[in-house]
Amino acid sequence: MAPAAAARHGVTTTEVDAATLAVSTRGLRKTYRSRRGRQVAVEGLDLDVPLGGVHGFLGPNGSGKTTSIRMLLGLVRADSGTMTLFGEEVPERLPQVIGRVGAIVESPTFFPHFTARKNLQLLARAIGAPDGAVEKVLEDVGLADRAGDRFRTYSLGMKQRLAIAATLLKDPELLIFDEPTNGLDPAGIREIRTTMRTLADQGKTVLVSSHILAEVEQVADTVSIIGHGRLIASGRVSDIIGSATSSVRVGVADRPTALTVLDAAGLTVRLDGHDHLLVDGVDDPAQITRLLAGQGLYVHELVPLTAGLESVFLELTAGQGPGTSVADAVAAPTGRRAAHAESAAERLAAPPAAPPGSGTARTEGEGR
């Protein structure tokens, strides 16, 4: 990727070596025909998934994640753009590389009255998996103790782990999971998260799409965040979160005066509900205490807030959108954050709205 493009999409490196990538797309585009005309599902997507580790493919529902995965697997034809798996052009070279890929895009079908082991044995025989593969994958996903139970008795989390076991029968190097925790309870989500982390630690590459950013944050090494079919940010999780501006929630009795004091000191201040202020970009929270105490204002609450992928994503999508680096998008007081900061003092100082029928309401332009 060219340096300019890397900066534009928030990638932390200036050059991407194709030999280190499991997945790469450039300018990927897909539209669908609907009653309202052509609808864009994926718009010029540049995606890089490094070899090894867990890569989170993140975005809200309808952002183009599943469509992108389907194009990679040859299930949907792209309108334009290029795609590679392990450096092989797809879909042209997909037959040569598909054996190195395992994927769960939709809920797989198993025989409900067969045991988990029997289901996998039938599948292993059909794809020519080696002897012993079934017991190994059952162990890998933590189902060895329940392998003799019928599939219909499994919980949703166990069914999903069995689906992962099925993809492991051919010992793929790349595993692609599309929203693997949908419908799962917290215990099931934790099981899938542990399974993905274990597979990555064994040297496999795991590409997991999800709209639950806080959940993926706990397992992913690198992420790509998309919105409206476009890449918004990409890089290591630690770099993306680390580039976010830190905030401090401040509880103080006289909020209007406190806001004025902090604003005059050059800090970005916004309202947090009805009882607190949020101060952004503060390296040392004690600075807030010193500023306010110097004016006879004393805080009753001072809580540093740690940024997460979800808060970064909200800042990116609300303030900048495509074409902005992570550092610029989450650090600058733009978009929603700027709107909060700009109007905070006005909302604190504004008199209460007049009740209906009080005769004080004006139409637009009246009195000018």
C-alpha positions as a Python dict, from the first residue, in 0.01 Angstrom:
ca = {
    (1, 'M'): (0, 0, 0),
    (2, 'A'): (129, 346, -86),
    (3, 'P'): (223, 566, 210),
    (4, 'A'): (-54, 814, 129),
    (5, 'A'): (-315, 541, 124),
    (6, 'A'): (-181, 395, 446),
    (7, 'A'): (-210, 728, 622),
    (8, 'R'): (-554, 785, 475),
    (9, 'H'): (-686, 462, 622),
    (10, 'G'): (-508, 474, 955),
    (11, 'V'): (-268, 188, 881),
    (12, 'T'): (29, 214, 1110),
    (13, 'T'): (290, 101, 855),
    (14, 'T'): (392, 283, 539),
    (15, 'E'): (438, -29, 327),
    (16, 'V'): (258, -363, 339),
    (17, 'D'): (459, -668, 232),
    (18, 'A'): (227, -902, 40),
    (19, 'A'): (427, -1202, 164),
    (20, 'T'): (310, -1128, 521),
    (21, 'L'): (-61, -1116, 435),
    (22, 'A'): (-322, -1390, 451),
    (23, 'V'): (-588, -1169, 289),
    (24, 'S'): (-558, -855, 78),
    (25, 'T'): (-815, -658, -120),
    (26, 'R'): (-781, -339, -322),
    (27, 'G'): (-1067, -121, -444),
    (28, 'L'): (-1321, -395, -376),
    (29, 'R'): (-1672, -291, -479),
    (30, 'K'): (-2009, -464, -483),
    (31, 'T'): (-2355, -326, -558),
    (32, 'Y'): (-2695, -491, -552),
    (33, 'R'): (-3006, -413, -747),
    (34, 'S'): (-3310, -318, -541),
    (35, 'R'): (-3643, -143, -583),
    (36, 'R'): (-3468, 183, -505),
    (37, 'G'): (-3202, 124, -769),
    (38, 'R'): (-2841, 16, -721),
    (39, 'Q'): (-2742, -15, -356),
    (40, 'V'): (-2372, -10, -267),
    (41, 'A'): (-2276, -287, -23),
    (42, 'V'): (-1896, -252, -47),
    (43, 'E'): (-1729, 65, -173),
    (44, 'G'): (-1360, 55, -268),
    (45, 'L'): (-1252, -162, 25),
    (46, 'D'): (-877, -196, 93),
    (47, 'L'): (-833, -474, 348),
    (48, 'D'): (-510, -633, 476),
    (49, 'V'): (-511, -930, 713),
    (50, 'P'): (-162, -1023, 840),
    (51, 'L'): (-50, -1383, 874),
    (52, 'G'): (-98, -1521, 1224),
    (53, 'G'): (-312, -1398, 1512),
    (54, 'V'): (-672, -1284, 1531),
    (55, 'H'): (-785, -1004, 1299),
    (56, 'G'): (-1114, -836, 1381),
    (57, 'F'): (-1321, -726, 1082),
    (58, 'L'): (-1548, -478, 1254),
    (59, 'G'): (-1845, -263, 1168),
    (60, 'P'): (-2217, -222, 1234),
    (61, 'N'): (-2475, -450, 1078),
    (62, 'G'): (-2511, -367, 710),
    (63, 'S'): (-2161, -224, 674),
    (64, 'G'): (-2052, -481, 415),
    (65, 'K'): (-1864, -737, 625),
    (66, 'T'): (-2052, -1048, 511),
    (67, 'T'): (-2057, -936, 148),
    (68, 'S'): (-1679, -886, 158),
    (69, 'I'): (-1627, -1234, 303),
    (70, 'R'): (-1856, -1389, 43),
    (71, 'M'): (-1656, -1224, -234),
    (72, 'L'): (-1331, -1360, -88),
    (73, 'L'): (-1476, -1711, -85),
    (74, 'G'): (-1612, -1691, -438),
    (75, 'L'): (-1975, -1699, -322),
    (76, 'V'): (-2045, -1352, -464),
    (77, 'R'): (-1885, -1189, -767),
    (78, 'A'): (-1724, -849, -713),
    (79, 'D'): (-1815, -562, -946),
    (80, 'S'): (-1455, -440, -943),
    (81, 'G'): (-1132, -452, -744),
    (82, 'T'): (-879, -725, -667),
    (83, 'M'): (-854, -991, -395),
    (84, 'T'): (-581, -1231, -288),
    (85, 'L'): (-561, -1520, -41),
    (86, 'F'): (-202, -1605, 52),
    (87, 'G'): (-91, -1403, -249),
    (88, 'E'): (-312, -1597, -493),
    (89, 'E'): (-560, -1397, -700),
    (90, 'V'): (-920, -1494, -629),
    (91, 'P'): (-1160, -1601, -757),
    (92, 'E'): (-935, -1709, -1048),
    (93, 'R'): (-697, -1910, -827),
    (94, 'L'): (-949, -2005, -559),
    (95, 'P'): (-936, -2382, -638),
    (96, 'Q'): (-560, -2377, -574),
    (97, 'V'): (-589, -2201, -236),
    (98, 'I'): (-929, -2296, -91),
    (99, 'G'): (-782, -2602, 80),
    (100, 'R'): (-587, -2368, 307),
    (101, 'V'): (-903, -2186, 414),
    (102, 'G'): (-1182, -2285, 652),
    (103, 'A'): (-1490, -2065, 686),
    (104, 'I'): (-1819, -2037, 871),
    (105, 'V'): (-2040, -1787, 692),
    (106, 'E'): (-2379, -1932, 781),
    (107, 'S'): (-2494, -2178, 1046),
    (108, 'P'): (-2373, -2522, 929),
    (109, 'T'): (-2609, -2818, 923),
    (110, 'F'): (-2548, -3130, 1129),
    (111, 'F'): (-2758, -3442, 1184),
    (112, 'P'): (-2942, -3365, 1510),
    (113, 'H'): (-2976, -3726, 1626),
    (114, 'F'): (-2611, -3816, 1558),
    (115, 'T'): (-2340, -3754, 1810),
    (116, 'A'): (-2085, -3480, 1754),
    (117, 'R'): (-1820, -3742, 1684),
    (118, 'K'): (-2040, -3924, 1431),
    (119, 'N'): (-2120, -3599, 1250),
    (120, 'L'): (-1752, -3514, 1218),
    (121, 'Q'): (-1660, -3868, 1113),
    (122, 'L'): (-1907, -3851, 825),
    (123, 'L'): (-1770, -3516, 717),
    (124, 'A'): (-1409, -3630, 751),
    (125, 'R'): (-1480, -3928, 530),
    (126, 'A'): (-1642, -3706, 268),
    (127, 'I'): (-1347, -3466, 243),
    (128, 'G'): (-1076, -3728, 286),
    (129, 'A'): (-944, -3598, 619),
    (130, 'P'): (-669, -3812, 776),
    (131, 'D'): (-733, -4069, 1047),
    (132, 'G'): (-731, -3916, 1391),
    (133, 'A'): (-839, -3573, 1265),
    (134, 'V'): (-1180, -3598, 1434),
    (135, 'E'): (-1044, -3660, 1782),
    (136, 'K'): (-784, -3387, 1739),
    (137, 'V'): (-1031, -3116, 1636),
    (138, 'L'): (-1271, -3215, 1913),
    (139, 'E'): (-987, -3164, 2157),
    (140, 'D'): (-889, -2835, 1993),
    (141, 'V'): (-1234, -2683, 2047),
    (142, 'G'): (-1285, -2831, 2394),
    (143, 'L'): (-1557, -3082, 2304),
    (144, 'A'): (-1370, -3407, 2363),
    (145, 'D'): (-1566, -3477, 2683),
    (146, 'R'): (-1901, -3421, 2510),
    (147, 'A'): (-1820, -3585, 2175),
    (148, 'G'): (-2054, -3878, 2249),
    (149, 'D'): (-2356, -3651, 2306),
    (150, 'R'): (-2613, -3600, 2035),
    (151, 'F'): (-2594, -3274, 1846),
    (152, 'R'): (-2951, -3176, 1939),
    (153, 'T'): (-2854, -3168, 2307),
    (154, 'Y'): (-2579, -2912, 2251),
    (155, 'S'): (-2607, -2551, 2359),
    (156, 'L'): (-2570, -2277, 2094),
    (157, 'G'): (-2212, -2220, 2202),
    (158, 'M'): (-2128, -2589, 2173),
    (159, 'K'): (-2292, -2607, 1830),
    (160, 'Q'): (-2079, -2317, 1714),
    (161, 'R'): (-1765, -2483, 1848),
    (162, 'L'): (-1858, -2801, 1664),
    (163, 'A'): (-1889, -2594, 1346),
    (164, 'I'): (-1538, -2463, 1410),
    (165, 'A'): (-1419, -2820, 1462),
    (166, 'A'): (-1565, -2910, 1123),
    (167, 'T'): (-1362, -2635, 955),
    (168, 'L'): (-1046, -2765, 1124),
    (169, 'L'): (-1071, -3114, 977),
    (170, 'K'): (-860, -3017, 675),
    (171, 'D'): (-614, -2827, 898),
    (172, 'P'): (-657, -2485, 730),
    (173, 'E'): (-410, -2203, 774),
    (174, 'L'): (-679, -1932, 758),
    (175, 'L'): (-1009, -1948, 944),
    (176, 'I'): (-1287, -1703, 856),
    (177, 'F'): (-1574, -1664, 1101),
    (178, 'D'): (-1868, -1437, 1019),
    (179, 'E'): (-2043, -1314, 1337),
    (180, 'P'): (-1962, -1636, 1529),
    (181, 'T'): (-2112, -1515, 1859),
    (182, 'N'): (-2455, -1410, 1730),
    (183, 'G'): (-2729, -1538, 1960),
    (184, 'L'): (-2489, -1671, 2222),
    (185, 'D'): (-2511, -1605, 2594),
    (186, 'P'): (-2206, -1466, 2780),
    (187, 'A'): (-2076, -1816, 2855),
    (188, 'G'): (-2102, -1916, 2489),
    (189, 'I'): (-1931, -1597, 2377),
    (190, 'R'): (-1645, -1665, 2614),
    (191, 'E'): (-1611, -2020, 2479),
    (192, 'I'): (-1584, -1899, 2120),
    (193, 'R'): (-1341, -1626, 2219),
    (194, 'T'): (-1118, -1877, 2396),
    (195, 'T'): (-1132, -2111, 2096),
    (196, 'M'): (-1029, -1837, 1853),
    (197, 'R'): (-742, -1729, 2076),
    (198, 'T'): (-622, -2089, 2109),
    (199, 'L'): (-624, -2138, 1732),
    (200, 'A'): (-426, -1818, 1679),
    (201, 'D'): (-173, -1924, 1941),
    (202, 'Q'): (-127, -2246, 1742),
    (203, 'G'): (-9, -2038, 1446),
    (204, 'K'): (-330, -2008, 1246),
    (205, 'T'): (-476, -1684, 1111),
    (206, 'V'): (-828, -1609, 1234),
    (207, 'L'): (-1039, -1347, 1055),
    (208, 'V'): (-1352, -1277, 1259),
    (209, 'S'): (-1622, -1033, 1156),
    (210, 'S'): (-1840, -880, 1423),
    (211, 'H'): (-2047, -577, 1514),
    (212, 'I'): (-1971, -633, 1886),
    (213, 'L'): (-1652, -431, 1907),
    (214, 'A'): (-1598, -459, 2281),
    (215, 'E'): (-1606, -838, 2256),
    (216, 'V'): (-1354, -863, 1972),
    (217, 'E'): (-1127, -617, 2151),
    (218, 'Q'): (-1057, -888, 2409),
    (219, 'V'): (-921, -1138, 2156),
    (220, 'A'): (-798, -954, 1845),
    (221, 'D'): (-438, -860, 1771),
    (222, 'T'): (-521, -638, 1473),
    (223, 'V'): (-844, -492, 1339),
    (224, 'S'): (-1001, -328, 1038),
    (225, 'I'): (-1301, -104, 1104),
    (226, 'I'): (-1543, -39, 819),
    (227, 'G'): (-1855, 169, 774),
    (228, 'H'): (-2085, 193, 473),
    (229, 'G'): (-1863, -54, 288),
    (230, 'R'): (-1545, 150, 329),
    (231, 'L'): (-1236, 110, 543),
    (232, 'I'): (-1225, 368, 821),
    (233, 'A'): (-926, 248, 1024),
    (234, 'S'): (-685, -43, 1037),
    (235, 'G'): (-393, -146, 1256),
    (236, 'R'): (-296, -307, 1583),
    (237, 'V'): (-562, -287, 1854),
    (238, 'S'): (-316, -131, 2097),
    (239, 'D'): (-225, 142, 1846),
    (240, 'I'): (-585, 227, 1763),
    (241, 'I'): (-695, 244, 2124),
    (242, 'G'): (-374, 418, 2227),
    (243, 'S'): (-433, 694, 1974),
    (244, 'A'): (-768, 779, 2128),
    (245, 'T'): (-793, 1085, 2347),
    (246, 'S'): (-823, 1002, 2717),
    (247, 'S'): (-1117, 1147, 2905),
    (248, 'V'): (-1187, 1223, 3268),
    (249, 'R'): (-1535, 1236, 3419),
    (250, 'V'): (-1559, 1522, 3666),
    (251, 'G'): (-1821, 1568, 3936),
    (252, 'V'): (-1843, 1922, 4067),
    (253, 'A'): (-2128, 2118, 4225),
    (254, 'D'): (-2094, 2438, 4018),
    (255, 'R'): (-2071, 2297, 3667),
    (256, 'P'): (-2111, 2624, 3472),
    (257, 'T'): (-1822, 2790, 3655),
    (258, 'A'): (-1610, 2474, 3637),
    (259, 'L'): (-1670, 2450, 3263),
    (260, 'T'): (-1560, 2813, 3218),
    (261, 'V'): (-1243, 2759, 3423),
    (262, 'L'): (-1142, 2443, 3236),
    (263, 'D'): (-1227, 2589, 2897),
    (264, 'A'): (-1017, 2898, 2971),
    (265, 'A'): (-725, 2666, 3051),
    (266, 'G'): (-746, 2522, 2697),
    (267, 'L'): (-911, 2192, 2788),
    (268, 'T'): (-1190, 2036, 2581),
    (269, 'V'): (-1495, 2007, 2803),
    (270, 'R'): (-1835, 1854, 2732),
    (271, 'L'): (-2139, 1750, 2929),
    (272, 'D'): (-2185, 1395, 3051),
    (273, 'G'): (-2552, 1359, 3136),
    (274, 'H'): (-2694, 1597, 3393),
    (275, 'D'): (-2441, 1561, 3672),
    (276, 'H'): (-2089, 1551, 3530),
    (277, 'L'): (-1841, 1706, 3290),
    (278, 'L'): (-1615, 1513, 3054),
    (279, 'V'): (-1269, 1658, 2999),
    (280, 'D'): (-1073, 1525, 2700),
    (281, 'G'): (-699, 1508, 2635),
    (282, 'V'): (-579, 1524, 2996),
    (283, 'D'): (-253, 1341, 3067),
    (284, 'D'): (-272, 1400, 3443),
    (285, 'P'): (-619, 1421, 3605),
    (286, 'A'): (-460, 1611, 3895),
    (287, 'Q'): (-439, 1909, 3658),
    (288, 'I'): (-818, 1935, 3672),
    (289, 'T'): (-816, 1933, 4050),
    (290, 'R'): (-552, 2205, 4068),
    (291, 'L'): (-733, 2429, 3818),
    (292, 'L'): (-1067, 2403, 3993),
    (293, 'A'): (-932, 2423, 4349),
    (294, 'G'): (-751, 2742, 4253),
    (295, 'Q'): (-1094, 2897, 4192),
    (296, 'G'): (-1250, 2756, 4507),
    (297, 'L'): (-1420, 2468, 4323),
    (298, 'Y'): (-1378, 2121, 4469),
    (299, 'V'): (-1451, 1798, 4285),
    (300, 'H'): (-1648, 1516, 4443),
    (301, 'E'): (-1567, 1273, 4161),
    (302, 'L'): (-1270, 1235, 3928),
    (303, 'V'): (-1270, 918, 3714),
    (304, 'P'): (-1026, 853, 3424),
    (305, 'L'): (-1208, 676, 3141),
    (306, 'T'): (-1026, 417, 2932),
    (307, 'A'): (-1098, 426, 2560),
    (308, 'G'): (-1204, 106, 2389),
    (309, 'L'): (-1263, 1, 2030),
    (310, 'E'): (-1630, 83, 2062),
    (311, 'S'): (-1570, 440, 2171),
    (312, 'V'): (-1305, 482, 1900),
    (313, 'F'): (-1546, 350, 1639),
    (314, 'L'): (-1820, 588, 1749),
    (315, 'E'): (-1580, 881, 1725),
    (316, 'L'): (-1460, 773, 1382),
    (317, 'T'): (-1802, 724, 1233),
    (318, 'A'): (-1960, 1029, 1394),
    (319, 'G'): (-1681, 1277, 1330),
    (320, 'Q'): (-1480, 1187, 1024),
    (321, 'G'): (-1578, 877, 831),
    (322, 'P'): (-1364, 741, 547),
    (323, 'G'): (-1038, 907, 457),
    (324, 'T'): (-911, 992, 804),
    (325, 'S'): (-629, 837, 1003),
    (326, 'V'): (-705, 688, 1341),
    (327, 'A'): (-498, 942, 1531),
    (328, 'D'): (-661, 1239, 1360),
    (329, 'A'): (-1013, 1106, 1387),
    (330, 'V'): (-1015, 1010, 1753),
    (331, 'A'): (-789, 1283, 1888),
    (332, 'A'): (-930, 1594, 1724),
    (333, 'P'): (-1237, 1755, 1886),
    (334, 'T'): (-1447, 1719, 1573),
    (335, 'G'): (-1787, 1580, 1485),
    (336, 'R'): (-1994, 1475, 1781),
    (337, 'R'): (-1722, 1565, 2031),
    (338, 'A'): (-1687, 1917, 1894),
    (339, 'A'): (-2061, 1963, 1896),
    (340, 'H'): (-2072, 1864, 2263),
    (341, 'A'): (-1784, 2094, 2351),
    (342, 'E'): (-1921, 2387, 2155),
    (343, 'S'): (-2270, 2370, 2299),
    (344, 'A'): (-2192, 2266, 2655),
    (345, 'A'): (-2163, 2616, 2793),
    (346, 'E'): (-2471, 2728, 2601),
    (347, 'R'): (-2682, 2444, 2740),
    (348, 'L'): (-2567, 2507, 3094),
    (349, 'A'): (-2634, 2882, 3070),
    (350, 'A'): (-2959, 2866, 2872),
    (351, 'P'): (-3278, 2942, 3062),
    (352, 'P'): (-3537, 2666, 3083),
    (353, 'A'): (-3770, 2639, 2787),
    (354, 'A'): (-4095, 2824, 2820),
    (355, 'P'): (-4397, 2602, 2881),
    (356, 'P'): (-4653, 2567, 2603),
    (357, 'G'): (-4900, 2854, 2591),
    (358, 'S'): (-4678, 3091, 2789),
    (359, 'G'): (-4667, 3334, 2498),
    (360, 'T'): (-4287, 3350, 2487),
    (361, 'A'): (-4230, 3121, 2189),
    (362, 'R'): (-4116, 3283, 1862),
    (363, 'T'): (-4131, 3175, 1507),
    (364, 'E'): (-3806, 3165, 1310),
    (365, 'G'): (-3686, 3517, 1227),
    (366, 'E'): (-3927, 3689, 1465),
    (367, 'G'): (-3778, 3990, 1641),
    (368, 'R'): (-3486, 4022, 1397),
}
